[in-house]
Amino acid sequence: MSELTIWTYDWVPEGPRGLVRDLRLRWACEEAGLSYAVRTVPFDGRETNHLARQPFGQVPFLNDGELEMFESGAGLLHLAGKSDKLMPVDPVGEAQTRQWTIAALNSIEMVSVPWWFLKVSGAEKNQLTGWMSLRLDQLEKVLSEREWLVAGRFTVADLLMADVLRVPDVRSFGDRPATEAYVARATDRPAFKKARADQISHFEAADERRSRQKAG
Ligand SMILES: N[C@@H](CCC(=O)N[C@@H](CS)C(=O)NCC(=O)O)C(=O)O
């Protein structure tokens, strides 16, 4: 069995398929050529059924041998330490990759998730709209001046930033050509396509299992 195990739910409804955050870890492993297994915890009862491994009842979490980790960002940085395909080895490149990885989580996703939540809850224009717009405009300026965030090459920071930005409601919020080209460039990578297809197949197989169980 592989040393690396990515944990996700055994099933999710159709809406989030292709967006569940285990995809971030799958994508990183695919980019780096790291072999991994995928295992599951039940979606039903998630609030309490795996709190010992993920204290908020969420996915993903990761095992590397005996090491257990939660938070997709922490898992990505851990995987990045295994391959220079994900993070440059020179100190400046490494520090800047860490910086932009945290920026994806703490400056963009920190706004985009609550904004998205209010939007899908019915508040199309909400109190976070201005903040969200400002953040994406600021990022648009950065992305109009460079192809990738760090060191002129794809890193784990791009993987995470593109994953945050590709959420359909975020991607279609305003017209930002450099950001759109960046997301298209990142998601055109074979490693992303494989990770996404594998996640979708994983949940489709779960549908089949569930309908067999119901039938029999
Ligand atoms: N900050 C966490 C967020 C994880 C997260 O939101 N996971 C979603 C799936 S993509 C989840 O488990 N949602 C179910 C829930 O929150 O109950 C991370 O990046 O790992």
The ligand as an SDF file (V2000), in Angstrom:
LIG
                    3D

 20 19  0  0  0  0  0  0  0  0999 V2000
  -10.0320   24.6750    5.6730 N   0  0  0  0  0  0  0  0  0  0  0  0
  -10.3920   23.3380    5.2960 C   0  0  0  0  0  0  0  0  0  0  0  0
  -11.7710   23.3780    4.6500 C   0  0  0  0  0  0  0  0  0  0  0  0
  -12.2210   21.9790    4.3150 C   0  0  0  0  0  0  0  0  0  0  0  0
  -13.6100   21.9800    3.7360 C   0  0  0  0  0  0  0  0  0  0  0  0
  -14.3230   23.0140    3.6600 O   0  0  0  0  0  0  0  0  0  0  0  0
  -14.0000   20.8000    3.3040 N   0  0  0  0  0  0  0  0  0  0  0  0
  -15.3370   20.6060    2.7680 C   0  0  0  0  0  0  0  0  0  0  0  0
  -15.2820   19.7430    1.5270 C   0  0  0  0  0  0  0  0  0  0  0  0
  -14.4230   20.5990    0.2570 S   0  0  0  0  0  0  0  0  0  0  0  0
  -16.1350   19.8350    3.7970 C   0  0  0  0  0  0  0  0  0  0  0  0
  -15.6340   18.9020    4.3740 O   0  0  0  0  0  0  0  0  0  0  0  0
  -17.3820   20.2590    3.9870 N   0  0  0  0  0  0  0  0  0  0  0  0
  -18.2910   19.6070    4.8820 C   0  0  0  0  0  0  0  0  0  0  0  0
  -18.5140   20.3800    6.1310 C   0  0  0  0  0  0  0  0  0  0  0  0
  -17.9300   21.4410    6.3180 O   0  0  0  0  0  0  0  0  0  0  0  0
  -19.3170   19.8720    6.9180 O   0  0  0  0  0  0  0  0  0  0  0  0
   -9.3540   22.7480    4.3370 C   0  0  0  0  0  0  0  0  0  0  0  0
   -8.8650   23.5160    3.4900 O   0  0  0  0  0  0  0  0  0  0  0  0
   -9.0310   21.5640    4.4360 O   0  0  0  0  0  0  0  0  0  0  0  0
  1  2  1  0
  2  3  1  0
  2 18  1  0
  3  4  1  0
  4  5  1  0
  5  6  2  0
  5  7  1  0
  7  8  1  0
  8  9  1  0
  8 11  1  0
  9 10  1  0
 11 12  2  0
 11 13  1  0
 13 14  1  0
 14 15  1  0
 15 16  2  0
 15 17  1  0
 18 19  2  0
 18 20  1  0
M  END
$$$$
